[in-house]
Amino acid sequence: MTELDAQGLWLHRKHQALKQVFGAAPEAVEHARQHVYSTLKILVAHLQEAGDYLLGANFSAADILLVHCLDWASAIKWLPTPEITGEVEAVLTAYHMRCCQRPAYQRSVEQRNAKM
């Protein structure tokens, strides 16, 4: 899971959003984007077997990290994408919505928005 964050999304941050500091690396960013998509497909396959959350019926820290990554990918316009469609997209969307409906998630969004 941390590879999704560190090897995918952070590379975008480093070489796209902060390119003036770290230098632009469009090939690395594109590779990172593809890595995110392939990792999400693997995670969706796992979710289809596990149940509502990554560890089955129980929400965990792993879910918090994945939702963070999904939110980040959406913020940088990597999601939604034509590269993730059909059942994979449906499972991922349902999972994300299920997690975002949790009261703690909603409180965290409210707190973040209040600071902005």
N, C-alpha and C positions, 0 to 999 in steps of 0.2 A: 504494500500500500504506500509506503513512504517513497517508493520509486515513482509513483504517479506524481507525487508532489515534487520531489527533488530532481528527478530525471526528466520530467515533462514540463510541468508548470513553471518551476523555478528557472529553467533554461529560457523560457519565453520572457520571464521578468528580467532576467539578467541581460539577454542579448537582443531584446526588442524594446521593452519599456525603459531599461537602463543602459541602452547601447552607448550613450554618451560617456558612461563610466567604464563599462566592460567591453565595449566594442560590439558592432553589429556582426551577427553571424546568422544570416538568413537560412543557410542550409541546416545549421544545428537546430534552429527554431522549427523548421519544417520536420526534421527528424523527430524532434521532441513531440510535436503535434501528433505525428503518426504513432509514436510510442504511447501517448495518452489514449488514443483510440483503440489500439490493440490491447492495452491493459484493461480498459473499460469493458471490452468484449469478454475478456477472461473473467472479470469480476461479475458480469451479468450471468455468465454460465454458472458461476459459483452460487449466485443469489437464487437462480432457478432451482438449485438443489437444496440450498440451506434454508430457505423460507423467507420470512419478512425482512430479516437483517443479515448481515454478514456472518454472524455467529449463530444463526438460527432464529429462534423466537425472541431472543433477548437483544435489546439495543446495547451497543458497547462503544468503547472509545474508537474502535475501528470504523464504526459508522459515522462518528463525528468527523474523523479525518476524511472519509470518502465524501461526505456531504460538503465539507470545506472545499475539497478538490473540484467537485461538480459546480459549486457556486463560483469558484475561481475560473474554471473553464468557461462558464457562461459569461462571466464578466469580461473575458478577453475575446469573446465571440468564437471560441472553439466549439461551443455547444449552443444550440443544436447544430448538427452537421449532416449533410447528405451521406456521409460515410458511416453513420450509425443510424440504421433504419429498421423498420419492421419490428419483430419481436424483441430484438435487443433494445431498441429505442423505447418500446412500450414498458419493458421490465425496468429499465433505468429510470424512466420518467415516473413510474408508479413508486419505485423505491424512494426517489428523491422527494416526491410529494408526501409520502408516508413519514419520512424523517422530518420534513419541514413543518408538518402539522403538529409535531410534538411541542408541548407548551414551553419547554426549556429552549428549544430552537427559536421559537417566536419571541421569547423574552430577550434572547441574545441579539436578535435583529433589532428589536425595539431599543435596546441599550446602545447598540452601535449607531443607529440612526439618530438617537438623541445627542450623541457626541459630534455628529457631523454638522 
